[in-house]
Structures are given as C-alpha cells and as structure tokens.
C-alpha cells in the first residue's frame, strides 16, 4: 500500500513512478483540452470560416486572426492527445491487471481522496484525476475486477 498524504493537484508529486507517469500524461491531455476550450471562448466573435487556417495556396500575406492560428495548433495537439488517451488507457489497464494491489493503490492515492461521496468528485478535483478515475472505472467494468476501490 502506498502512503496517502492528502489530495495532490500536481501529478509530479506522486511518489509511485507508474502512477506519476500515468498522471503526467492525463494532466497533459486535460491541459490541451482546457486550452482549446479557452481559445474557442476567446474567438467566439470570429466567424467559423475565419477560425481555420488557409490552405496556403493564396498569395502572401495571409490574413487571419492570430488566436485562430493558436486554436488550430492546439486542436492538432488535441487530436494527438486523444490518441495519447487511448494509449494511456491501454497502459493503465495493463498495469491494473498486473497486480491485484494496483487498483486499490490508484483508488487510495488519487480517486478516493478527491471524492466527497462514492462517485461524486469534489469541485476542486483536477481534470487529470477524473481522467484516471474514469479509465480505471471503465477498465474495471469492461475487463473484469482487478480488486475493488474502497469507495465502490
């Protein structure tokens, strides 16, 4: 069993190397998604056809909103992060299946600490924690029990 020191909002603070690795990937995915949402909110007044980059076949200089450029780049990273999410899920499921103690360690270290009631996240819960909790729950339901979280 890993020591529980309280809710962690920084994935780099995790002592368990595998959980830290999973948490950092989940934090990156949630950061990219959050950035895309923020940029979309900032360019709400820009017409949809001006939010995408040109095909670069028009003569220089190209004229488009700089936030649209940022959004386009972040959306490219967001697409890559969706692929990373599937890879993260695969890695986490494999790790959970390697040892019956891995699931309780994940739950006690990250999930249960951030839940006010079983299945109810605290409002302060970082998105990356919710991502890992959702993957673990899906893995538990889909691929069979790897041990039960105390909150289940």
N, CA and C of each residue as an Amber inpcrd file, in Angstrom:
protein
   456
   0.8440000  -1.1800000   0.0000000   0.0000000   0.0000000   0.0000000
   0.8880000   1.2420000   0.0000000   0.5150000   2.2350000  -0.7790000
   1.2850000   3.4610000  -0.8520000   0.7850000   4.4560000   0.1790000
   1.6750000   5.2880000   0.7370000   1.2350000   6.2700000   1.7230000
   0.3610000   7.3270000   1.0750000  -0.6790000   7.7120000   1.7680000
  -1.5900000   8.7420000   1.2950000  -1.3090000  10.0030000   2.0870000
  -0.9430000  11.0670000   1.3880000  -0.5730000  12.3030000   2.0640000
  -1.6170000  13.3880000   1.9040000  -2.7000000  13.1060000   1.2570000
  -3.7400000  14.0940000   1.0030000  -3.8990000  14.2910000  -0.4920000
  -4.8940000  15.0630000  -0.8830000  -5.1400000  15.2680000  -2.3190000
  -3.9640000  15.9620000  -2.9950000  -3.5700000  15.4350000  -4.1180000
  -2.4830000  16.0220000  -4.8900000  -3.0490000  16.6890000  -6.1250000
  -2.6770000  17.9330000  -6.3510000  -3.1190000  18.6040000  -7.5690000
  -2.0130000  18.6250000  -8.6170000  -0.7900000  18.2770000  -8.2050000
   0.3440000  18.2360000  -9.1170000   0.7530000  16.7830000  -9.3210000
   0.6160000  16.2630000 -10.5310000   0.9390000  14.8530000 -10.7550000
   2.4000000  14.5200000 -10.4840000   3.2860000  15.4990000 -10.5870000
   4.7020000  15.2520000 -10.3360000   4.9800000  14.9430000  -8.8620000
   4.0280000  15.2260000  -7.9820000   4.2120000  14.9520000  -6.5560000
   3.9530000  13.4930000  -6.1960000   3.3990000  12.7220000  -7.1080000
   3.1340000  11.3190000  -6.8200000   4.4450000  10.5720000  -6.6050000
   4.5000000   9.7720000  -5.5810000   5.7060000   9.0160000  -5.2600000
   5.8220000   7.7400000  -6.0850000   4.7070000   7.1470000  -6.4330000
   4.7030000   5.9110000  -7.2060000   5.0340000   6.2490000  -8.6540000
   6.1220000   5.6890000  -9.1770000   6.6060000   6.0880000 -10.5020000
   5.6100000   5.8020000 -11.6210000   4.9280000   4.6560000 -11.5940000
   3.9580000   4.3410000 -12.6570000   2.7490000   5.2610000 -12.5750000
   2.2330000   5.4860000 -11.3710000   1.0960000   6.3990000 -11.2310000
   1.4880000   7.8130000 -11.6510000   2.6980000   8.2310000 -11.3020000
   3.1690000   9.5630000 -11.7070000   3.2220000   9.6490000 -13.2300000
   3.7290000   8.6150000 -13.8750000   3.7940000   8.5780000 -15.3370000
   2.3910000   8.7030000 -15.9420000   1.4330000   7.9210000 -15.4440000
   0.0590000   7.9830000 -15.9390000  -0.5460000   9.3580000 -15.6790000
  -0.2960000   9.8990000 -14.4940000  -0.8840000  11.1850000 -14.1100000
  -0.3490000  12.3260000 -14.9640000   0.9270000  12.2900000 -15.2860000
   1.5050000  13.3520000 -16.1110000   0.8910000  13.3340000 -17.5110000
   0.7020000  12.1590000 -18.0760000   0.0480000  12.0590000 -19.3930000
  -1.3850000  12.5760000 -19.2990000  -2.1160000  12.1660000 -18.2700000
  -3.5040000  12.6250000 -18.0990000  -3.5510000  14.1410000 -17.8940000
  -2.5830000  14.6980000 -17.1530000  -2.5420000  16.1510000 -16.9430000
  -2.2810000  16.8870000 -18.2550000  -1.4110000  16.3360000 -19.0850000
  -1.1390000  16.9500000 -20.3880000  -2.3970000  16.9440000 -21.2540000
  -3.0760000  15.8200000 -21.2840000  -4.3030000  15.7020000 -22.0750000
  -5.3370000  16.7200000 -21.6000000  -5.5240000  16.8380000 -20.3030000
  -6.5290000  17.7800000 -19.7850000  -6.1030000  19.2250000 -20.0160000
  -4.8060000  19.5080000 -19.9870000  -4.3160000  20.8690000 -20.2370000
  -4.5660000  21.2750000 -21.6830000  -4.2840000  20.3830000 -22.6100000
  -4.5140000  20.6840000 -24.0250000  -6.0080000  20.9060000 -24.2770000
  -6.8520000  20.0510000 -23.7160000  -8.3040000  20.2100000 -23.9000000
  -8.7820000  21.5260000 -23.3010000  -8.2930000  21.8580000 -22.1220000
  -8.6790000  23.1230000 -21.4780000  -8.2250000  24.3280000 -22.2680000
  -7.0240000  24.2570000 -22.8340000  -6.5060000  25.3530000 -23.6480000
  -7.3630000  25.5520000 -24.8910000  -7.7580000  24.4620000 -25.5290000
  -8.6140000  24.5650000 -26.7150000  -9.9410000  25.2280000 -26.3650000
 -10.5300000  24.8330000 -25.2390000 -11.7980000  25.4560000 -24.8140000
 -11.6070000  26.9480000 -24.5470000 -10.5070000  27.3140000 -23.8880000
 -10.2460000  28.7240000 -23.5940000 -10.0900000  29.5320000 -24.8760000
  -9.3570000  28.9870000 -25.8420000  -9.1760000  29.6960000 -27.1110000
 -10.4910000  29.8140000 -27.8740000 -11.2960000  28.7620000 -27.8450000
 -12.6040000  28.8270000 -28.5040000 -13.4580000  29.9260000 -27.8850000
 -13.3830000  30.0600000 -26.5640000 -14.1280000  31.1290000 -25.8900000
 -13.6200000  32.5110000 -26.2920000 -12.3150000  32.6390000 -26.4800000
 -11.7300000  33.9310000 -26.8340000 -12.0800000  34.3770000 -28.2540000
 -12.3120000  33.4390000 -29.1470000 -12.6040000  33.8250000 -30.5350000
 -14.0760000  33.5930000 -30.8870000 -14.9240000  33.6810000 -29.8920000
 -16.3600000  33.4660000 -30.1030000 -16.9300000  34.4280000 -31.1530000
 -16.3430000  35.6350000 -31.2530000 -16.8380000  36.6340000 -32.2030000
 -16.2650000  36.4590000 -33.6110000 -15.2810000  35.5840000 -33.7630000
 -14.6880000  35.3390000 -35.0870000 -15.5710000  34.3390000 -35.8200000
 -16.0080000  34.6640000 -37.0350000 -16.8560000  33.7360000 -37.7920000
 -16.1640000  32.3760000 -37.9650000 -16.9300000  31.2970000 -37.9620000
 -16.3440000  29.9410000 -38.0550000 -15.4060000  29.7460000 -39.2410000
 -15.7330000  30.3400000 -40.3840000 -14.8810000  30.1540000 -41.5650000
 -13.5210000  30.8550000 -41.4100000 -13.4370000  31.8200000 -40.4840000
 -12.1670000  32.5100000 -40.2460000 -11.3730000  31.8760000 -39.1030000
 -11.9020000  30.8400000 -38.4980000 -11.2100000  30.1750000 -37.3830000
 -10.2500000  29.0950000 -37.8430000 -10.3160000  28.7590000 -39.1100000
  -9.4190000  27.7270000 -39.6360000  -8.3240000  28.3890000 -40.4540000
  -7.1770000  27.7490000 -40.4940000  -6.0700000  28.3020000 -41.2570000
  -6.3390000  28.1420000 -42.7490000  -5.8100000  29.0690000 -43.5580000
  -5.9990000  28.9440000 -45.0100000  -5.2160000  27.7480000 -45.5410000
  -5.4890000  27.3840000 -46.7760000  -4.7850000  26.2470000 -47.3820000
  -3.4030000  26.6410000 -47.9020000  -3.0180000  27.8820000 -47.7110000
  -1.7090000  28.4280000 -48.0840000  -1.4960000  28.4970000 -49.5930000
  -2.5660000  28.3640000 -50.3680000  -2.4340000  28.4930000 -51.8240000
  -2.6270000  29.9480000 -52.2550000  -3.1100000  30.7820000 -51.3550000
  -3.3180000  32.1930000 -51.6950000  -1.9830000  32.9360000 -51.5600000
  -1.8420000  34.0280000 -52.2850000  -0.5830000  34.7890000 -52.1990000
  -0.3680000  35.3620000 -50.7870000   0.8930000  35.5220000 -50.4450000
   1.2620000  36.1600000 -49.1830000   0.8790000  37.6180000 -49.2690000
   0.4850000  38.3530000 -48.2480000   0.4000000  37.8810000 -46.8660000
  -0.9700000  37.2890000 -46.5730000  -0.9550000  36.2580000 -45.8170000
  -2.2000000  35.6600000 -45.3790000  -2.7650000  36.5050000 -44.2640000
  -4.0530000  36.6080000 -44.2460000  -4.6900000  37.4310000 -43.2220000
  -5.6770000  36.5770000 -42.4510000  -5.3870000  36.3760000 -41.1710000
  -6.2900000  35.6300000 -40.3070000  -5.9740000  35.9720000 -38.8650000
  -6.9120000  35.6980000 -38.0250000  -6.8170000  36.0130000 -36.6040000
  -5.7170000  35.1840000 -35.9390000  -4.8560000  35.8350000 -35.1650000
  -3.7490000  35.1180000 -34.5220000  -4.2500000  34.0910000 -33.5080000
  -5.3860000  34.3520000 -32.8830000  -5.9440000  33.3640000 -31.9600000
  -6.4780000  32.1520000 -32.7190000  -6.9040000  32.3780000 -33.9670000
  -7.3330000  31.2420000 -34.7870000  -6.1420000  30.3380000 -35.0960000
  -4.9700000  30.9420000 -35.2880000  -3.7580000  30.1530000 -35.5120000
  -3.4630000  29.3210000 -34.2650000  -3.5160000  29.9820000 -33.1020000
  -3.2600000  29.2710000 -31.8450000  -4.2540000  28.1290000 -31.6500000
  -5.5270000  28.4010000 -31.9340000  -6.5470000  27.3700000 -31.7900000
  -6.2760000  26.1970000 -32.7310000  -5.8980000  26.4950000 -33.9630000
  -5.6110000  25.4380000 -34.9270000  -4.4620000  24.5550000 -34.4400000
  -3.4240000  25.1680000 -33.9300000  -2.2850000  24.4010000 -33.4190000
  -2.6800000  23.5590000 -32.2110000  -3.4460000  24.1470000 -31.3130000
  -3.8700000  23.4100000 -30.1230000  -4.8020000  22.2700000 -30.5130000
  -5.6680000  22.5000000 -31.4980000  -6.5550000  21.4260000 -31.9360000
  -5.7730000  20.2670000 -32.5470000  -4.6630000  20.5710000 -33.2210000
  -3.7960000  19.4980000 -33.7250000  -3.2360000  18.6950000 -32.5580000
  -2.7680000  19.3870000 -31.5270000  -2.2680000  18.6960000 -30.3340000
  -3.3920000  17.9440000 -29.6390000  -4.5930000  18.5060000 -29.6960000
  -5.7410000  17.8460000 -29.0690000  -6.0340000  16.5130000 -29.7500000
  -5.9170000  16.4980000 -31.0690000  -6.1090000  15.2480000 -31.8060000
  -5.0660000  14.2180000 -31.3680000  -3.8120000  14.6660000 -31.2630000
  -2.7520000  13.7740000 -30.7910000  -3.0170000  13.3270000 -29.3530000
  -3.5640000  14.2190000 -28.5390000  -3.8150000  13.8600000 -27.1410000
  -4.9320000  12.8250000 -27.0300000  -5.8690000  12.8250000 -27.9800000
  -6.9010000  11.7840000 -27.9740000  -6.2750000  10.4200000 -28.2340000
  -5.2820000  10.3900000 -29.1100000  -4.5530000   9.1440000 -29.3410000
  -3.7660000   8.7630000 -28.0880000  -3.2020000   9.7640000 -27.4160000
  -2.4770000   9.5160000 -26.1700000  -3.4060000   8.9830000 -25.0910000
  -4.6490000   9.4510000 -25.1000000  -5.6260000   8.9810000 -24.1180000
  -5.8740000   7.4850000 -24.2800000  -5.9860000   7.0200000 -25.5200000
  -6.1790000   5.5920000 -25.7520000  -4.9480000   4.8130000 -25.3130000
  -3.7690000   5.3430000 -25.6100000  -2.5310000   4.6930000 -25.1710000
  -2.4610000   4.6560000 -23.6510000  -2.8390000   5.7620000 -23.0110000
  -2.8530000   5.8160000 -21.5520000  -3.8090000   4.7690000 -20.9970000
  -4.9810000   4.6760000 -21.5920000  -5.9630000   3.6890000 -21.1350000
  -5.3980000   2.2770000 -21.2620000  -4.7670000   1.9830000 -22.3770000
  -4.1820000   0.6520000 -22.5750000  -3.1100000   0.3560000 -21.5270000
  -2.2310000   1.3400000 -21.2840000  -1.1680000   1.1550000 -20.2960000
  -1.7310000   0.9820000 -18.8810000  -2.7270000   1.7990000 -18.5580000
  -3.3170000   1.7260000 -17.2190000  -4.0350000   0.3980000 -17.0080000
  -4.7550000  -0.0690000 -18.0120000  -5.4530000  -1.3560000 -17.9040000
  -4.4380000  -2.4830000 -17.7150000  -3.3490000  -2.4300000 -18.4750000
  -2.3100000  -3.4530000 -18.3300000  -1.7190000  -3.4150000 -16.9270000
  -1.4270000  -2.2280000 -16.4400000  -0.8470000  -2.0810000 -15.0980000
  -1.8160000  -2.5800000 -14.0280000  -3.0900000  -2.2490000 -14.1850000
  -4.0850000  -2.6960000 -13.2110000  -4.1840000  -4.2150000 -13.1800000
  -3.9970000  -4.8440000 -14.3250000  -4.1320000  -6.2950000 -14.3890000
  -2.8830000  -7.0340000 -13.9020000  -1.7680000  -6.3410000 -13.7710000
  -0.5150000  -6.9840000 -13.3640000  -0.5050000  -7.4080000 -11.9010000
  -1.2180000  -6.6680000 -11.0500000  -1.1770000  -6.9400000  -9.6120000
  -2.5020000  -6.4920000  -9.0070000  -3.0860000  -7.3460000  -8.1730000
  -4.3780000  -7.0190000  -7.5430000  -4.3000000  -5.7810000  -6.6660000
  -3.1210000  -5.4030000  -6.2130000  -2.9660000  -4.2290000  -5.3460000
  -2.9050000  -2.9170000  -6.1170000  -2.7080000  -2.9730000  -7.4170000
  -2.5730000  -1.7390000  -8.1880000  -3.8510000  -0.9080000  -8.1860000
  -4.9940000  -1.5460000  -8.3320000  -6.2540000  -0.7980000  -8.3410000
  -6.5130000  -0.1260000  -6.9950000  -6.4010000  -0.8360000  -5.8660000
  -6.5720000  -0.1500000  -4.5850000  -5.5530000   0.9750000  -4.3770000
  -4.3120000   0.7800000  -4.8620000  -3.3150000   1.8450000  -4.7550000
  -3.7570000   3.0820000  -5.5240000  -4.2390000   2.8900000  -6.7440000
  -4.7320000   4.0080000  -7.5490000  -5.8910000   4.7010000  -6.8430000
  -6.8220000   3.9070000  -6.3410000  -8.0030000   4.4870000  -5.6970000
  -7.6450000   5.2390000  -4.4220000  -6.8290000   4.6340000  -3.5870000
  -6.4810000   5.2720000  -2.3180000  -5.5810000   6.4810000  -2.5020000
  -4.7210000   6.4410000  -3.5000000  -3.7780000   7.5400000  -3.7220000
  -4.4310000   8.7220000  -4.4240000  -5.3160000   8.4560000  -5.3830000
  -5.8680000   9.5400000  -6.1960000  -7.3810000   9.6770000  -6.1300000
  -8.0960000   8.6070000  -6.3710000  -9.5410000   8.6910000  -6.5830000
 -10.3080000   9.0270000  -5.3070000 -10.1670000   8.2050000  -4.2960000
 -10.9780000   8.3680000  -3.0850000 -10.7450000   9.7030000  -2.3830000
  -9.5260000  10.1920000  -2.4230000  -9.1810000  11.4440000  -1.7470000
  -9.9530000  12.6210000  -2.3410000 -10.2310000  12.5650000  -3.6410000
 -10.9050000  13.6690000  -4.3230000 -12.4230000  13.5040000  -4.3840000
 -12.9370000  12.4180000  -3.8590000 -14.3840000  12.2060000  -3.9130000
 -15.0260000  12.5650000  -2.5780000 -16.0850000  13.3730000  -2.6600000
 -16.8260000  13.7370000  -1.4540000 -17.6860000  12.5630000  -0.9970000
 -18.2590000  11.8710000  -1.9550000 -19.0430000  10.6560000  -1.7580000
 -18.6340000   9.7010000  -2.8600000 -18.8520000   8.4120000  -2.6940000
 -18.5030000   7.4870000  -3.7770000 -19.1270000   7.9190000  -5.1020000
 -18.2800000   8.1190000  -6.0900000 -18.7480000   8.5130000  -7.4200000
 -18.9990000  10.0000000  -7.5930000 -18.8440000  10.7950000  -6.5410000
 -19.0860000  12.2440000  -6.6150000 -17.7640000  12.9750000  -6.3780000
 -17.2540000  13.5980000  -7.4390000 -15.9840000  14.3160000  -7.3470000
 -16.1600000  15.6360000  -6.6230000 -15.1650000  16.0310000  -5.8680000
 -15.1050000  17.3600000  -5.2750000 -15.0050000  18.3790000  -6.4040000
 -15.4960000  19.5860000  -6.1790000 -15.4240000  20.6330000  -7.2120000
 -13.9830000  21.0130000  -7.5310000 -13.0690000  20.7890000  -6.6120000
 -11.6660000  21.1460000  -6.8060000 -10.8450000  20.0540000  -7.4870000
 -11.4850000  18.9490000  -7.8280000 -10.7570000  17.8190000  -8.4120000
 -10.1340000  18.2090000  -9.7490000  -8.8180000  18.0110000  -9.8850000
  -8.1900000  18.2950000 -11.1810000  -8.7310000  17.3360000 -12.2490000
  -8.8290000  17.8370000 -13.4560000  -9.3650000  17.0320000 -14.5580000
  -8.5520000  15.7650000 -14.7870000  -7.2450000  15.8420000 -14.5910000
  -6.4040000  14.6550000 -14.8270000  -6.7480000  13.5270000 -13.8630000
  -7.1750000  13.8600000 -12.6550000  -7.5880000  12.8360000 -11.6970000
  -8.8790000  12.1790000 -12.1860000  -9.8030000  12.9920000 -12.6810000
 -11.0590000  12.4550000 -13.2190000 -10.7890000  11.5360000 -14.4100000
  -9.8220000  11.9040000 -15.2430000  -9.4760000  11.0740000 -16.3980000
  -8.9900000   9.7050000 -15.9320000  -8.0590000   9.6900000 -14.9730000
  -7.5390000   8.4130000 -14.4800000  -8.6280000   7.6070000 -13.7850000
  -9.4890000   8.2800000 -13.0200000 -10.5950000   7.5890000 -12.3600000
 -11.5570000   6.9710000 -13.3630000 -11.8500000   7.7000000 -14.4350000
 -12.7660000   7.1900000 -15.4590000 -12.1590000   5.9860000 -16.1850000
 -10.8770000   6.0700000 -16.5000000 -10.2240000   4.9440000 -17.1670000
 -10.2410000   3.7190000 -16.2650000  -9.9170000   3.9110000 -14.9920000
  -9.8880000   2.7840000 -14.0510000 -11.2750000   2.1660000 -13.8860000
 -12.2900000   3.0160000 -13.8190000 -13.6610000   2.5150000 -13.6780000
 -14.0760000   1.7380000 -14.9220000 -13.7890000   2.2900000 -16.0880000
 -14.1120000   1.6170000 -17.3420000 -13.3800000   0.2880000 -17.4400000
 -12.1090000   0.2700000 -17.0580000 -11.3240000  -0.9670000 -17.0980000
 -11.9150000  -2.0000000 -16.1610000 -12.3520000  -1.5560000 -15.0060000
 -12.9220000  -2.4650000 -14.0070000 -14.2080000  -3.1010000 -14.5300000
 -15.0550000  -2.2910000 -15.1360000 -16.3360000  -2.7780000 -15.6460000
 -16.1330000  -3.6280000 -16.8960000 -15.2830000  -3.1580000 -17.8070000
 -15.1080000  -3.8180000 -19.0980000 -14.2780000  -5.0970000 -19.0060000
 -13.1760000  -5.0300000 -18.3040000 -12.2150000  -6.1250000 -18.3310000
 -12.2030000  -6.9800000 -17.0750000 -13.1430000  -6.7710000 -16.2020000
 -13.2240000  -7.6040000 -15.0110000 -12.5720000  -6.9620000 -13.8120000
 -12.8070000  -7.5150000 -12.6530000 -12.3070000  -6.8960000 -11.4210000
 -10.7970000  -7.0740000 -11.2460000 -10.1720000  -5.9810000 -10.8640000
  -8.7550000  -6.0030000 -10.5280000  -8.6010000  -5.7360000  -9.0340000
  -9.6270000  -5.9350000  -8.2760000  -9.6750000  -5.5040000  -6.8920000
 -10.6490000  -4.3600000  -6.8310000 -11.2110000  -4.0860000  -5.7220000
 -12.2230000  -3.0390000  -5.6230000 -11.6890000  -1.8250000  -4.9010000
 -12.0880000  -0.6530000  -5.3780000 -11.7840000   0.5520000  -4.6470000
 -12.6030000   0.5390000  -3.3710000 -12.0840000   1.0540000  -2.2890000
 -12.8710000   1.1210000  -1.0610000 -14.1790000   1.8830000  -1.2240000
 -14.2400000   2.8240000  -2.1860000 -15.4530000   3.6280000  -2.3460000
 -16.5120000   2.9220000  -3.1760000 -16.2230000   1.7610000  -3.7190000
 -17.2040000   1.0750000  -4.5560000 -18.0790000   0.1710000  -3.7230000
